[in-house]
Amino acid sequence: MWFMARVAFWLSIVILLLPAPPSPQAVEPQFNATQALSAAIAAVSDMRQFCARQPDACAVGSKAIVAFGEKTQASASVIYDVMNRQANGGGAALGARNPEKRTQRPPQDTLTVLDLAEPWRGPR
C-alpha cells in the first residue's frame, strides 16, 4: 500500500516540476512552490492518520491491494510464459491452449511424382 502512495507522490512531484505548455491566456498561478509543498506535506500527514480514523476501510483497502498485487503477479507470469514460448518455440504458445492443434500438422510430403523424378539431362 505504501508503495502505491510513494509512486503517486513522486509522480505528482515530477508533474509539478515539469514546465507547463504556454497558453494563449497567460494566467499566473495563484500559488507558489512553497505553498504547494506545504499542502503536499499536510496531505501525507493526513494519509498517515487515515488508518487510525477508519480501521475498517484501511483493512479492506489493504486486502484489496494484496489481491491486486497477486493478480498482477499472475498476469505477469502468464505474459512472461507466452513471450518465452514464442521466442523459443516459434509460436508454440498458440498451440499450448489447444493441444489438438499442436498434433494436427499439415502433411510434410507435398512433392508430386513429377517433382521426385530425375531431371532430364540430355544426350552425352
N, C-alpha and C positions, 0 to 999 in steps of 0.2 A: 504494500500500500504506500509506503514512504517512497518507494522508487518512482511511482507514478507522480507523486506530489513533487519530487525533486525534478523530474523531467519537465513537468508543467512549469515549474518555477524557472528553470534555466531557459526553456523555450520562450517564456514571456520576457525574460531579461534580454535575450538575443533579439527578439522582435522589437523591444523597446529601444535598443541601441541602433537598429537599422535605420538608415535615413528614410524619411517619408518622401513619396514622389511629389513633385511640385504640383500644386493645384491652381486652377485659374483664380480662385478666390483665396488668396494668401491670408489665412486666418491664423493668428498667433495662438498657440495653445494656452489654455487657461491655468496651466500648472507647470511646475519646473521639475527637474530631475530629483531634487531633494524631497519634494512633496510626494512624488511617485514612489521613491524608495521608502519613505516612512509609511505610506499606505501599504506597500508590499510587506513590510515588517509586521505591521498590525494584522494583516490578513494571515500571515504564517503563525503568529502567536494565537490568533483566534482558532486556527485549524488544530493546534496542539490541544486546546481545551475542548474540542468537539466531542471526543470520546468520554470525557468526564460529564458533559451535559447530556449526551444521548448515547448511553452504553448499548442499547438495543440496536440502534441504527449502525453503530460502529461494528458490532459483532456481525450483523448481516452483511455489511459492506466488506468486511474482511473475508467472509466466506465466499462472497461473490468474486472478489479479486483472486482468491485462491482457485476457484473453479475456472475463471477466465485464464489464469496462468496455465492450468493443466490442459485446457483446450488449445491454447496457443502452442504449448509444447507438443501435444499430439499432432496438431496440424503441421507444425514444422517438421516433425519426424516423417509424416506421410509425404510431404513435399520433397524432403531430402531423399527418401527411398525412391520416389518416382524419378527424380533427376539423376540419381545414381544408376538406376536400372537403364535409363535411356542413354546415359553416357557410356556405360559398359556393354550393354547388350544391343544397342541399336534399335530401340523401340520395343524391347521385350516387356516393358511396363504395360503396354497396351493389352497384351495377352494375359497379363497376370490376373486381371479381374475375371476374365472368361477363359478357363482352361481349355474349353473346346476349341477356341480359335487358335490356340498355340499348336494343337496337334493337327489341325486342318491346314496343310500347306499345299500350294499349287504343285502339280507334278513337275519334277525336275527334268524328265526326259521329253523334251519338246522337239527334238530333232526328228525329221521325217526320214524315210528310207533314201530319198534322193540326197539329203544332206549328208548321210553317212557313207554314200557311195564314193569310191575313189574318183578324184577328178581326172578328166581326160588329158593326157599329156602329149598326144600326137605321136607320129611315127619317129623312130630313132634313126 
